[in-house]
Amino acid sequence: MASSVISPAPTSSFINNKKDLGSFCFSSTSQFSVNKCKKSAVSKKIVSVMAPQQSERRPATTGSVKNAMTLTEKILARASEKPQLSPGDNVWVNVDILMTHDVCGPGSFGIFKKEFGENAKVWDREKIVIIPDHYIFTSDERANRNVDILRDFCMEQNIKYFYDIKDLGNFKANPDYKGVCHIALAQEGHCRPGEVLLGTDSHTCTAGAFGQFATGIGNTDAGFILGTGKVLLKVPPTLRFVLDGEMPDYLLAKDLILQIIGEISVAGATYKSMEFVGTTVERLSMEERMTLCNMVVEAGGKNGVVPADGTTFKYLEDKTSLPYEPVYSDEKASFLYEYRFDISKLEPLVAKPHSPDNRALARECKDVKIDRVYIGSCTGGKTEDFLAAAKVFLASGKKVKVPTFLVPATQKVWMDVYTLPVPGSGGKTCSQIFEEAGCDTPASPSCGACLGGPKDTYARMNEPMVCVSTTNRNFPGRMGHKEGQIYLASPYTAAASALTGYVTDPREFLE
């Protein structure tokens, strides 16, 4: 697939002038063109290795001078109690929400106890959210022990938001259990505009869809936050992605983010904020915005963010009673680059093995025979993802030709699969349509096989196979076997591929 090469940003400081912006609008091989305004070169010549002597600094006589800031800069400025921040600044940030799960929680708790003392108390029991979700439905004793450690710590610290699971044989017998942390955070009202949400999982960036700063951290940082509620962060520069045009009915947000990653590469946004705006973004639902922000880390991004609007506020109406204050990028804020996309010309995409930036048109891979399809994860296991898959199965009226595994992200999603009628189906639910199409019965909600897990994990690839998946990574061994091949795709493309046994453009069934 043809695509233009985007040259890297200069290694200088950060861009402060609008005239220095790189502007992009591109297309794929299907009439998708790229236009770019090249930025002026910046010299890399070293002119001094010593800081010059400075005279005594005197107080300003003109009063406070406020420079324009981006959305991310404003959130971090407020959280660090600073009037002004710029990219590259290192600041101590007050954390609004800390999330951890069964994989990283035990390690984070260990560091907390080592550094603050065995009898230390967490900084705020109501700002810590603990969600078992990764290695849950398994007989692996160590995985089970991790959940026990979460439970012990939460009882000891009287943590308010612990979504426990005890009966692994029937997840519905655990009313507190939720499922995939990133979706549960949103559904349970822990995501709010203008706040700082950190989690011990790289896809914590999903919450940026709510107009907040959200990013993944390591166990050491989490242990420190448990004791202090603070973390040291470097302010990232911001890349702005302007997505305009009417989105065709055969596209989903997964196609948009695969296009972006394919264009800038898996390193194109390293330690940068990715801000998504434009008429296309404004028309996306909250769940689709979550998909968009979910995969910014696959481009190396520090965080992704969508400005809060009426769609955000509507979603939050019955989710949280806590006050929040959204912020927005100033009109004259400086962005490192600005990319422009005409989404009306985009076609369904996949990311071929073994990298999320190995972009190709779905129709270009029509000869790729597959062994299975997986629909699930924080990226592609939300209610709207299953409704999209059901739409394709319903339109085809056919049965799948390869095993098709369905893993709802959370208990709420699982209930939606069994209760919500699919539009145009005459009242049929997703589960009924999936059964008629010959799919596997929807599994217990969890991260499932997205990251492999213990060998008895549902739908794990224990043999070399080719899989079309709605997940987020396709590195060797990601879903189990190191020789497995994973094609990342939207729920539309995944469902279409299940019906043919080959990577398939969903327009074959949707047009």
N, C-alpha and C positions, 0 to 999 in steps of 0.2 A: 504494500500500500504506500502510495506516494505521500510524503509529508515534508514540510519545510523544516530545515534545521534552525533552531533558535540558538543564537550565540549567547554565551553566558554573560551575566552582568559583570561590569568592571569590578575589579577587586578593591576599588577605592572604598571610601566611606559610603554614606548613603545618599541617595538622590534627594535634593531639596527643591528642585525647580521643575515646574510642569513641563518646561521645554525639553527636559532630559528624559521624559517618559518614552518608553518603547511602546508603540501601539500595534496590536495584532488583531486581525480578523482572518480566519482561515477556513479551509474546507478540506475534505478528504478527496479520494479519487473520484467521488461522485460529485463533481462540480463544486468541490469544497476548496476554496483558494485562500492563500495566506498573504496578508499585506503587513509589512513591518516597517516602522520608522526607526532607523538605526540611531543609537545614541552616540554622542560624540565620545571619542576615545579619551580615556583618562590615563595619564602617565603613571607608570609603576616605578619610576626612577626614585631611588632612595636619596634624599637630599640631606638627611641628617640622622645620626644615630644617637644624638644626645638632645635632651630637652633644653631649649634655650632658657637663659635666666629670665625670670619674670619679676617685674616690679611689684610692690605691695598692691594688693587688689583693693580698690576703694568701692564703697557702696554706690549703686546706681543712683543717678539723680533724676531719671525719667520715669521712675515707677516700674511696676511689673510689666514685662513684655510677654505676651502669650503667643506662642507659635501654634499653627494649625496642627492637629494630631489626627491619626487614624483611629478607627474604632478600637483596635487592639491596644494601641498606646493609651487611649483614654481609660480603658478598663484597668490597665496595670498602673496608671497614674493614680487613679482613685484607690486601688487596693494597696498601694505603697504610700498613700497620703502625700503624694507629690503634686505640685501644681502643673508640672510640665515634665514630659519624658520624650526621649528621642531614641531611635534604634541604636543599640549598642550599650545603652545604660544598664548597669547592674543594680537591681533594687530588691529590697526585702518586701515581699508581698504577703498581705494577709489573705489567707485561704478561706473561702466561703464553704466549700464542700470538699472533703477528701473521701475518695472511694477506693476500696480494695476488694479482692476476691480470693478464692481458695488457692490460687497458684502463688500469689505474691503476699497475701496477708500474713501467713506464718513467719516469713522472713522479715517483713516490716515490723511485726510485733516483737520479734527477737531483738532487732536493732533498737527499738524503742526501750525495751527493758534493760538492755546492756548499757545504753547511754544515759537513761534517765533514772534507772533503778528498778528493782523488781517490784516495788510497791508504788511506783509512780502512777499518776492518773493522767488520762488524756486531757488535752487542752479544752475540748468541748464535746461532750458525748452526743450532742444533737447535730453536730456538723460532720459526723463520720458515718459513712454508709458502707455496709459490708454485705457483699452479694456473692454467695457461692454460685458458680455457673459453669466453670470450665470442665473439670473432671468429676462429674457428679454420678451419672448412671453407669457405674463400673464396679467390678468386684476387686479392683486394685486397692490393697490395704493402705498403701501410702497416700493415695488420692483421698480415700475415705478419712484418713487421719487428718488431712489438711482441713477438712470441714469441721472435724471435732475441735481442732485448735482454734478455728474462728469462733466456734460456739463458746469455748471456755473463756476466751478473751472478752467476748461481748458480755458474758455473764459477770465476769470480774469487773469490767469497766462500766457496766450498766448502759451499753450502747443502745440508743433508741431505735436506730434503723438497721436491724440485722434481719435479713430475709432468709431464715433458716430452712433446712430440709433435713428430716430425720428418716422418713419412710421412702426409701429409694425404689421400692416396688410399685408405688402408686403416687406419683407426684401430686395428684389432686388431693391427697390426704394431708398435704402440707400447705395450709392456707397462707402461710407467710412466704413460702417459696415463690420466687418470681421467674428467674431464668437469666438470660443474657444481660449482663450488667448495664451496657450502654442503652439498651431499650428500656430496661426497668427504671433507670435513672429518670428518663423522660416521663414514663407512665406514672411514676410515683411522685412527681412534682419536685424533683431535686434539681431540675434545670431551669435557670431563671436569667433573663437578660441582664447584662451588666456585671455579672458575678464572675468569680474565679473558681472553677471546678477542676480539681486535679485527681488523677487516678493511676493506680499501678497497672496500667494497660495502655498499650500504644494507641488503641482506637478510642480512647477517652475523648479525642478530638471530635467525635460524633456530636457532642453536646454544643459545639460551636454553632449548630443550626439554630440555637435559641438566642443568638446575639450575645454570647458570653465567651470568656476566654477559657478554653478547655484543652488540656494536653496531658499526655502520659508522662509519668515520672518513675524513677527506680525505687527500690526498697529502702535505700538509705535516706533519700529525700522524704519518703513516706514516714519512716520512723521519726525523723526530725519534726515533721508536721504534726504527727500524733502528740508530740510533747509540747510544741510551741504554737502551732497554728500558722506558722510562717515558712516561707521558702525563698531562697535567693534565685532570682530569675534575670536573665539578660533579655532586654526588650528586642523583639525581632523586627526587622523591616517588613513591610507589607507588599505582597503582590496582589494586584486587583484584577479580577476576572469578570469581564462584562459579558454576560450571556443574553443576547437579544434574539428576537424572532419567535414565531409561533412554533412550539414543539410538536412535531408530527405524532400522530396517535400510536405509532409503532416504536417510539422511543421512551426510555425511562431515565431517571437521574443517573443510573449506573452507566449508561452510554455517555452521558456528559462528562463524568469524572474519568472514565477510561480515555476519552478523547483528550482531555486536559493532560493527564499523566503521559499519554502517548506523545503529546506535543512537547512537554517540557522535560520529560524523563523522570526516573525514580529519584534523581538527585537534583531536579530542577528547582525545588522549593526548600532545599536544606536550610533548616533553622530560619524559616520565614513564615510569616502569617499569610494565609491565602483568604482573601476577602471576595465573596461571591455576590455580585449585584447584577441588575439588568431586568428587563421585562420577563424573560424566561424564568429567572429565579423567583421573581415576585409571584408568579403563577404556580409555583411548586407547592405541594402540600408540606406539612411539617415532616412527615416520614420521608418524603423525597429529598428534602433539604438535609435530613440526617444522613441519607445515603451519600449525598454530595460531600458533606464534611467528614464523613467516616473515613474516606480513603485519601485525605490529604497527606496522611503519614506515609502512604505509598509513594508520594512524590517528595518525601523528605521533610514535609511541612512541620513546623512547630505547632501550629494550630490552624484551623479553618473557621470561618465565621460568616454568617448570613445576618445582615441587619434585621433586628426585630421589627415586625409590622403587625397589621391586623390579623394575619394568619397565626402568628406567634401568640398574640394575646388571646385569641379565640381558643387555641389549644390549651392554654394555661388556665382558663377560667375555672375548670373543675379539678385542676391538678394541685394548685398551691394557694394558700391564703396569705403567704408571706409577701411583704411589699418588695418591689424591685424597681430599678430605674434603668431603662435602656439608654445606651449611648450610641452615637453615630459618627462616622468619619466627617471631619470638617470639609467644607467645599474646597478649601485650598490645601488639604493634607497632601503630603508627599508620598508617592508610591514608588517602590523600586522599579517596577514595570507595570504596565497595564496591558492586558491581553483582551482582545475582542473576538467574540465568536458569533457567527450567524447560525443559530441552532436549526433553523428551518431547512438547512441544506445537509444536515448530518444524517448518516445512515446507522443502522444497528451495528455495534462493534463487539469484538471480543479482545481479550488479552491472551495471546498464545503463550504456551510454556516457554521459558520458566521465569517470566518477569511481568509485573503489572503494566510496564510500559511497552511491552511487545504487541503493540496495537495492530489490529487488522479488521477489515470489514467482515462481518459475519458471512456474507455471501461469497467472500473470497476463500472461505474455509469449508465450502460445501462438500468437499471430497474427504474431509476428515471424519473417519468412522469413530464413534465413541462407544464406551462400555456402560456408562451410567450418567445420571444427572443428579445433582444435589441442590436443593433449594432450602436455604436456611442462613443462619449467622446474623451478627449485628448489622451486616451490610444488606443481606437479602432475605431475611427471615421475619420481616415485619408484616402486619396485617395486609397492607397494600401490595406487598410483594406476592403474597399468596393469591390475592384477588386478581392480580395481573396474570399469574400463571394459569389460574382457573379460566380466565377470559380466553386464553389461547386454546386450552383443552376444549372449552365449550364451542368455540368457533370451528374447531376441526371435526368434532364428532367422532374422533378416532381414538384408538388405544395406543399407549406408549410402546415403543419397541425396545427400550432398554430399562433396567431397574431405575426407578425414580424415587429418590429419598426426600422426604419432607420433614424439616425440623423447625417448628415454630420457635421464635426467639424467647417468648415468655408465656406464662400461663394465660395471660389476657389474649395474646395472639392465638394461642391454641383454642381458646373458647370462641374467638371470632371465626376461626376456620370452621368450627362446627355449628355456628349460629347465624352468622351474617349472610344474607342472600346475595348472590352474585348478580350484578345488574344485567338484565337481559336474559336471565336464566329461567324465568318463571318461578322464582322463589327457591331455587336450589342453592345449597351452601357450597362452599369450597370443598368441604370433605366429601360431599355427594359427587361432585364433579370429578374430584381426584379418584374416587373409588370407581366410577364409571370408566375413567381413562386407564385404569389398571395400575395406578401409582401405589407405592407402599403406604400403609396407614401412617398418618402423621405421628411423629415420635414425641417423646417427652421433651419439653422445652429445655434447651441448654445450648452451649457452644458447639456441642456435637463433634462432628469430624472436621470442622473447619481448620483446626490446628492439630489434627491427628489424634493425639491423646493415647490412653492405654489401648492395648490391642483389642479389647472387647467393646470399645466405643462404637456406638451405632453408626453404620455407614462408613466407618473408617476404611481407607484403601489399604488392605493388607497384601495386595498383589499389584504388579505393574498393570495399571489400567489407564484409560483415557476418560476423563470426567469433565463435563460442562457444569460449572458451579457458579452460584450467585454470591460466593464468598469474596474475600478481598486480596488473597495472596496465592500465588501459584509457584512458589519456589520449590525446588526438589525436596520431597519428603514432607511438605506442608500438611497434606491430608493423610499422611501415613507412609506408604511405601516410597522410598527415595527415587524409584524409577517411574512413579506415576506421573501422568501428564494432565495438567489442569488448565482448562480454558475458562477464564473468568468472563461472565456474561450477565446480562440483565435477566430478570425472571421471564420476560417475554421470550428472549432468545433461548434460555434454558428449557422452557416448556416446549418450544418449537423443535428443539434438538431432540428432546425425549420422544417426540412423535415420529421422527424420521430415523433416528439412530445415527445421525450425522450432525455436525455443527450446521445449524439452519437459521437463516434470516427469518424472523417472525412475520415478515410481510407475506410469506407464503400462506399464512393462516389468517392474518388480520386485515388484508386488503381484498 
